[in-house]
């Protein structure tokens, strides 16, 4: 299987260049579960998620985070600052916004059930959608805390107030977006 785009055209941070590659040539993000001997980017490894959160490591490259961290999500996640994905380096998040088919490919969508992983086992979190939003926000902040979604036992991360938010659509920054 081939990559959806020419990854060589996307500026690749040094930390991401060091990651192993899958059969398509995609860097395998630190968070990815290995299922049947192959990385599945749709499924978060719960042990790695916990390590990223507890040790402040980037969920993309697995390296230690600095003072400014990034969260990526659709408009609803950016608005209320709740995330199931662990934080990232700003440059790793920017790369993901350009290279990840779910976030950047114009017609990409998941087929079938996709499990979110929490508390050591795969399960679907009801508040998480597999529908791709029209745009994604990259929020920069300095911290986060654990939270539970209303009326559930699902653990998520609640990002601290964002210092800034940039919007992305189809792998490109959105300029002059009046809906920010």
RAWO-V265429 format. One record per residue. N is the residue number from 0. RES is the residue in one letter. PHI is phi in whole degrees, -180 to 180 (999 if undefined). PSI is psi in whole degrees, 0 to 359 (* if undefined). Layout:
N;RES;PHI;PSI, N;RES;PHI;PSI
//
This chain:
0;X;999;144, 1;X;-108;156, 2;X;-66;152, 3;X;-71;341, 4;X;-145;170, 5;X;-80;102, 6;X;-64;337, 7;X;-64;341, 8;X;-84;351, 9;X;-99;124, 10;X;-57;124, 11;X;-109;118, 12;X;-60;149, 13;X;-54;319, 14;X;-61;324, 15;X;-78;326, 16;X;-58;330, 17;X;-79;350, 18;X;-73;152, 19;X;-65;159, 20;X;-111;151, 21;X;-89;186, 22;X;-61;335, 23;X;-88;348, 24;X;99;3, 25;X;-73;138, 26;X;-64;136, 27;X;-86;113, 28;X;-65;148, 29;X;-53;321, 30;X;-69;340, 31;X;-64;135, 32;X;-77;151, 33;X;-105;120, 34;X;-126;122, 35;X;63;31, 36;X;81;0, 37;X;-124;144, 38;X;-68;137, 39;X;-117;104, 40;X;-66;343, 41;X;-80;346, 42;X;-118;124, 43;X;-84;127, 44;X;-71;121, 45;X;-65;328, 46;X;-68;317, 47;X;-69;322, 48;X;-59;312, 49;X;-61;318, 50;X;-61;317, 51;X;-61;317, 52;X;-73;312, 53;X;-73;327, 54;X;-105;9, 55;X;52;59, 56;X;-111;150, 57;X;-70;132, 58;X;-72;344, 59;X;-87;306, 60;X;-100;342, 61;X;83;359, 62;X;-89;161, 63;X;-60;142, 64;X;-86;154, 65;X;-92;204, 66;X;-72;321, 67;X;-96;129, 68;X;-125;160, 69;X;-121;145, 70;X;-125;141, 71;X;-122;136, 72;X;-170;174, 73;X;-72;176, 74;X;-54;320, 75;X;-66;317, 76;X;-64;317, 77;X;-64;319, 78;X;-63;312, 79;X;-99;355, 80;X;65;30, 81;X;-102;133, 82;X;-140;144, 83;X;-94;335, 84;X;-81;143, 85;X;-71;163, 86;X;-68;167, 87;X;-138;163, 88;X;-66;146, 89;X;-55;319, 90;X;-71;329, 91;X;-70;320, 92;X;-64;318, 93;X;-62;318, 94;X;-61;313, 95;X;-60;321, 96;X;-63;336, 97;X;-97;331, 98;X;-104;332, 99;X;-70;122, 100;X;-58;323, 101;X;-61;322, 102;X;-91;332, 103;X;-113;332, 104;X;-76;128, 105;X;-57;327, 106;X;-119;17, 107;X;-79;142, 108;X;-159;149, 109;X;-74;144, 110;X;-112;133, 111;X;82;187, 112;X;-76;137, 113;X;-122;129, 114;X;-97;136, 115;X;-90;153, 116;X;-116;132, 117;X;-149;148, 118;X;54;35, 119;X;87;0, 120;X;-144;153, 121;X;-74;133, 122;X;-157;157, 123;X;-87;131, 124;X;-94;120, 125;X;-58;329, 126;X;-81;352, 127;X;-94;129, 128;X;-104;149, 129;X;-96;1, 130;X;-77;132, 131;X;-81;126, 132;X;-72;163, 133;X;-68;334, 134;X;-149;161, 135;X;-125;145, 136;X;-104;145, 137;X;-114;107, 138;X;-100;130, 139;X;-103;134, 140;X;-151;183, 141;X;-113;350, 142;X;-163;181, 143;X;-162;167, 144;X;-143;164, 145;X;-76;149, 146;X;-150;163, 147;X;-115;141, 148;X;-71;148, 149;X;-50;127, 150;X;68;18, 151;X;-137;172, 152;X;-100;7, 153;X;-70;124, 154;X;-90;131, 155;X;-131;175, 156;X;-106;134, 157;X;-108;109, 158;X;-69;146, 159;X;-65;167, 160;X;-52;135, 161;X;-75;138, 162;X;-74;325, 163;X;-158;157, 164;X;-135;130, 165;X;-116;149, 166;X;-109;144, 167;X;-132;144, 168;X;-142;128, 169;X;54;41, 170;X;81;7, 171;X;-128;146, 172;X;-65;144, 173;X;-91;121, 174;X;-102;140, 175;X;54;47, 176;X;-85;115, 177;X;-74;349, 178;X;-97;19, 179;X;-75;*
//
